Amino acid sequence: MTDVAAISALKLPITGPSPTFGGSGQIVAPSADTSATITGVTPSYLMISNLTLSSGTFITDDQVAGADGVVVLGNTLAKTLFGSGAAVGQNLRVAGRTLRVIGVLNLKGSSGFGSVNGGALGSQMGAVFYFAPDSCQWECLDFGYSQFIGWSLQGELAKFYESLRWPGWEDEIATLEGDQAIFIFPFPSTKGPPLEQRHHGVVPIAEMFGLYISGDAAPENPSSNS
């Protein structure tokens, strides 16, 4: 928490920072149990991750300081554990510890081409998902938002996007505005020539997002280029 305290002391015009730690584990409720991603957060995580509550409250600073046994559930996880009944006020067990449910998040499933899972993308709550254009599927990156930011700043992006880049891609994107993207056809998720030999065009990124998320870009039998 030393780095977090140092950043907070600068009093920058930002919300946060919000340190996180997490892993996966078995969550046991009175009538159901399931395996899910478990993320420890601070109160600012709610706003930073653009999450909202469907019921109850979020974690407070006092609860963090006191290491209170409370938990906020994603919408899908709450339904898995408690069905159509009210989850807030119920108890569950994680790693042998009893926790009281104080809130349930609204479903959240898309924000740009990545998303912090609020329940719409499965049980891995708080994990960052990426909508991969070469598979047209939401893929879990297996870490939370703070870890994602650190990973992004440590030079891992080149390797991550290696299969989706082509000779001269830097020149093509150099003149793009922040709200534009390169449209490739045939889609990267379909069989065909190498990416550099396909049609490339500049389009508003909002149109690109709608095209992919609507499913129009997803082939019946997607396969990546070789």
N, C-alpha and C positions, 0 to 999 in steps of 0.2 A: 504493500500500500504506500510505500515511500514515494514512488514516482507519481502516484495519483495525488498525494498530498502536495507535492511540489508543483504539479500542474495547476491544481486548484488554487494554490497560493498566488498564482500569477493573475487571478481574477480576469481571465480572458472572457470576451463576450460569446461564450459557448455554453451549451448544456453538457454537463458531465465534468470530467471523464467518468466512465462507469466500468470499473474493473469487473471481470467475470472469471469464474473457474467452473469447470464442469467435467462430466463424464457420463457414463450410462449405468443404469442399475435397475433392479426390480422394484416396482412400486406396488404395494399391497394394500388394498382397500377391504372393507368387510365382506364384500360379495364378488370381488374381481381383483385380478392382478395383471400386470403387464410390464414389459421392459421398455424404458424410455430414456431419452437424454435428460440429464439433470444439470441445471445451470445455476450456480450461485451468483446473485447480482446485487446491485445497490438500487435505491429508488430512481436514480436518473436513467436507468436502463429502459424504463417504460417509454419515456419521451424520445430517447436516442434511437430506439428501435421502432418507433412509430407504432406502438402497440396501444390498444384500448381495452377496457374492461367491460365484460358483459354483465358481471355481478361482483359484489364484494369490493375489496380495496386492494391496493398494491402494497408492497413491502415498504416500511418506513425506516428512517434513519435510526430511531430508537430500537426497532426490532433487529436491525443489523448489529448495532452496538451491543445489544444484549444477547445476541445469538439465539433469539427466540425460535422456537420450533414451529415455524409457519411456512406455508408454501402457496404459490399461485400456480394454477393449472392452465394449460392450454385448453381450448374449447373441445377439441377432439378427444384429448386425454381425459378430460372431466366426464365426457359421455361414456368413454370406455370403462371407467372405474365406477361411475355412479348412475349410468343410464340416464333416464329422463328426470331423475330426482335432483334436488338441489345439492350441489357439491360443497358450497360455502358452509363452514361450520362442522363439516365432517372431518374425521381423523383418518390418516393413512400411515403406513410405515415404509421407511426407506432406510436400508442398511441397519435395520434393527431399531431405528429411532422413530418415535411417533411424532408426526407433524400435523398441524391443524390447517385445513384449507381456508384461506382468507379471501381468495379471489379467483375468478375465472376469466381468461382473456377472450376477446372476440376473435373470430376466425380472421386470419390474415394470410394471403397467399401470393401476393405479387407486388413488387416494388422495383421498377426498372427490370433488368434481366437477372436480378438476384433478389433473394428474400430471406428475412429472418423468420423462421417458421413459428407462427403463432397458433398452429393447430391444423391448418388447411392442408399441410404437406406431410402429415403423418405424426408419429409419436415422438420424433426427435425434436422436442421443444427447445427453442432458443438457438438452434443450429442454423447456419447460413446455407441456403440452397442456391444453386446456379442453374439457370435454364440453358442447357447446352444446345447450340444450334446444329451440332453434328449428330445429335440423337433425338432432338425435340422432346427431351425429358427433363424434369426437375431432378437434379442430382445433389445429394447431400455432401457438403464439404467437410463434415465432421468436426467443425469448430464453431464457437460463438462469434458474435460480432466484433468484440475487441481483438480476439485472436485473428480474425479475418483482416482487420486493419493492419496489424503487425505483419502478417504474412504478405499483404499487398505491397508494403513499403520495403520489404527485404529482398526485392528482385526476383520473386518467384513467378511473376506473371509471364515472362518470356517462355519459360518451359511449359506453363499451364496452357498457353494459347498456341504452342508450336504447331499443332496439326491444323490450325485455322488461319495460318499466315501463309503468304505466297511471296515470291520475289517481287519487290517493288511496292509492298503494302505500305511502307512508311511514306512514300511519296503520295499515294492515294489519299491517305488520311490527313496529310499535313494541312490541307486547306479546308477541312471539315469544320463547321460550327459545332458548338456544344450540343445542339439539338438535332444533329444529323448523323446518319450512319451509312455504311456501304451495304447496298443490297446486292446479293449474289444469286444468280439464277443460271442453271438449276440449283436448288437449295443445297447447302453443304451436307445435308442429311441424306441426299440421294446419290445413287451411283452415277458416275459420269466422268468427264475429263478433270484434270487437276484444277484447283481453284483459280489459278491464274488464267486458264483458258475459258472460263465461264464469263457470262455477262456480269459486269459490275456497273452499278449506278448509285447516285447519291439520293437518299430519300430522308424525309423527316423521321427521327428515331421513334416518334409516337406511332407512326404507321408501321414501322418494322416490328415494334413491340406488339401491336394489335394483330399483325399477321401471324406471328409465331405463337402467341398465347392463345389465339382463337383456334389454333390447330390447323390452319390452312397450309402451313409450311411443313406439316408432318406427313411423310409418306406412309403408305401401308406397311412397307418393309424397309425401314430406314437402315442405312449402312454407311459408315464413314468412308472417306476416300482413302485409298492406299497409295 
